[in-house]
Amino acid sequence: MILIADSGSSKTDWRLIDDTGKISQQKSLGLNPYYQSLEEIQQNITSTFEASILEQINKVFFYGAGCKEDGKVLMENALKKTCNVAEVWVGNDLLAAARATCGNETGIACILGTGANSCLYNGEEIVDHIPPLGFILGDEGSGAFLGRQLINAFFKRELPEDLQERFQKRYNLTEKFVLENVYKKEFPNRFLAKFTRFLHHNISHPYVKQLLYDSFQQFFVKNVKKYKSYQENPVHFTGSVAFYFNDILRYTASELNITLGKVIESPIAGLSLFHEKDI
């Protein structure tokens, strides 16, 4: 049995494929070795799968945010210890997006979820990459970026009056609560990203449409347009933000003469097809 995982900062999609090709799936909180310890990662996995299932796994393919350099090693060790297998492969979530959307073709693969990322993929490997720089320095267009923009506008009293009232009524936020969650608690990016639900519920409002358009435009200009061949290749997306704001994302791309390809919420289905050969 093989175990495949695609993990972002907020959630992890798991797929188990047995010798007959039967597929089962699970979801858990996101796993990111940049923010979590080996013990925390192990606890997440053992709370997701029964011990009897873990004992049947002989190969693991894990794609995740933060899985490079030291983070990759930490994740490999956590998976080997938890699943008790020798064959563990760990790659980053950007390669997962590229394999799931581009397949064996050249293209630009992007992630717009809690965080943001992008790369140029030649059908086999990533050949160019603009660093996203995280939700403090970058991550334009991501859930965390959008949440940050929205909260800033709320406290600076820049939201239109009707949105200001709706936001206050729904969340009743205080400055102290926000600052504690952003500067003192774990996963501030998750905290910020959850406010994209408000944007989705108010998608018809002109202010919300403009906020989304401006944020996606920044993503395209600061990231996608930096790849020399961006006008020659389709630009694909994975991630909840891209998926649920697909219409505005496509409109923004067309305004910049960028050809949008696939827009999918999660790459896990494509990864399952990719790894069928490994059963």
ChimeraX attribute file (.defattr): number of C-alpha atoms within 10 A of each C-alpha:
attribute: neighborCount
match mode: 1-to-1
recipient: residues
	/A:1	20
	/A:2	20
	/A:3	25
	/A:4	21
	/A:5	25
	/A:6	28
	/A:7	28
	/A:8	25
	/A:9	20
	/A:10	20
	/A:11	16
	/A:12	21
	/A:13	20
	/A:14	20
	/A:15	20
	/A:16	19
	/A:17	20
	/A:18	16
	/A:19	10
	/A:20	8
	/A:21	11
	/A:22	9
	/A:23	14
	/A:24	11
	/A:25	13
	/A:26	12
	/A:27	14
	/A:28	16
	/A:29	16
	/A:30	20
	/A:31	27
	/A:32	25
	/A:33	22
	/A:34	16
	/A:35	12
	/A:36	17
	/A:37	16
	/A:38	16
	/A:39	10
	/A:40	14
	/A:41	20
	/A:42	20
	/A:43	13
	/A:44	14
	/A:45	19
	/A:46	13
	/A:47	10
	/A:48	15
	/A:49	13
	/A:50	10
	/A:51	13
	/A:52	8
	/A:53	11
	/A:54	18
	/A:55	13
	/A:56	15
	/A:57	18
	/A:58	16
	/A:59	20
	/A:60	23
	/A:61	21
	/A:62	24
	/A:63	29
	/A:64	26
	/A:65	23
	/A:66	22
	/A:67	24
	/A:68	17
	/A:69	8
	/A:70	12
	/A:71	22
	/A:72	23
	/A:73	13
	/A:74	20
	/A:75	30
	/A:76	23
	/A:77	16
	/A:78	21
	/A:79	23
	/A:80	17
	/A:81	13
	/A:82	18
	/A:83	23
	/A:84	17
	/A:85	16
	/A:86	14
	/A:87	13
	/A:88	18
	/A:89	16
	/A:90	20
	/A:91	19
	/A:92	19
	/A:93	23
	/A:94	26
	/A:95	20
	/A:96	26
	/A:97	31
	/A:98	33
	/A:99	23
	/A:100	25
	/A:101	26
	/A:102	24
	/A:103	17
	/A:104	14
	/A:105	15
	/A:106	19
	/A:107	24
	/A:108	29
	/A:109	29
	/A:110	26
	/A:111	30
	/A:112	25
	/A:113	27
	/A:114	28
	/A:115	27
	/A:116	28
	/A:117	29
	/A:118	28
	/A:119	25
	/A:120	24
	/A:121	25
	/A:122	17
	/A:123	15
	/A:124	14
	/A:125	14
	/A:126	19
	/A:127	10
	/A:128	15
	/A:129	17
	/A:130	14
	/A:131	13
	/A:132	17
	/A:133	13
	/A:134	16
	/A:135	22
	/A:136	11
	/A:137	9
	/A:138	19
	/A:139	27
	/A:140	28
	/A:141	30
	/A:142	31
	/A:143	29
	/A:144	29
	/A:145	25
	/A:146	26
	/A:147	24
	/A:148	21
	/A:149	16
	/A:150	22
	/A:151	19
	/A:152	13
	/A:153	14
	/A:154	19
	/A:155	13
	/A:156	9
	/A:157	11
	/A:158	13
	/A:159	18
	/A:160	14
	/A:161	11
	/A:162	9
	/A:163	18
	/A:164	15
	/A:165	13
	/A:166	13
	/A:167	19
	/A:168	12
	/A:169	10
	/A:170	9
	/A:171	10
	/A:172	10
	/A:173	14
	/A:174	10
	/A:175	9
	/A:176	8
	/A:177	10
	/A:178	15
	/A:179	12
	/A:180	12
	/A:181	16
	/A:182	16
	/A:183	10
	/A:184	10
	/A:185	10
	/A:186	13
	/A:187	16
	/A:188	17
	/A:189	23
	/A:190	20
	/A:191	19
	/A:192	24
	/A:193	22
	/A:194	16
	/A:195	20
	/A:196	24
	/A:197	14
	/A:198	17
	/A:199	22
	/A:200	15
	/A:201	10
	/A:202	15
	/A:203	16
	/A:204	10
	/A:205	14
	/A:206	11
	/A:207	15
	/A:208	20
	/A:209	17
	/A:210	13
	/A:211	16
	/A:212	23
	/A:213	20
	/A:214	14
	/A:215	20
	/A:216	25
	/A:217	21
	/A:218	17
	/A:219	23
	/A:220	21
	/A:221	12
	/A:222	16
	/A:223	22
	/A:224	25
	/A:225	14
	/A:226	13
	/A:227	17
	/A:228	10
	/A:229	13
	/A:230	19
	/A:231	14
	/A:232	12
	/A:233	18
	/A:234	19
	/A:235	26
	/A:236	23
	/A:237	32
	/A:238	26
	/A:239	23
	/A:240	20
	/A:241	26
	/A:242	26
	/A:243	18
	/A:244	17
	/A:245	18
	/A:246	15
	/A:247	11
	/A:248	17
	/A:249	23
	/A:250	19
	/A:251	16
	/A:252	21
	/A:253	18
	/A:254	12
	/A:255	9
	/A:256	14
	/A:257	11
	/A:258	20
	/A:259	15
	/A:260	18
	/A:261	17
	/A:262	15
	/A:263	24
	/A:264	23
	/A:265	17
	/A:266	24
	/A:267	24
	/A:268	23
	/A:269	13
	/A:270	18
	/A:271	23
	/A:272	21
	/A:273	11
	/A:274	14
	/A:275	14
	/A:276	13
	/A:277	7
	/A:278	12
	/A:279	14
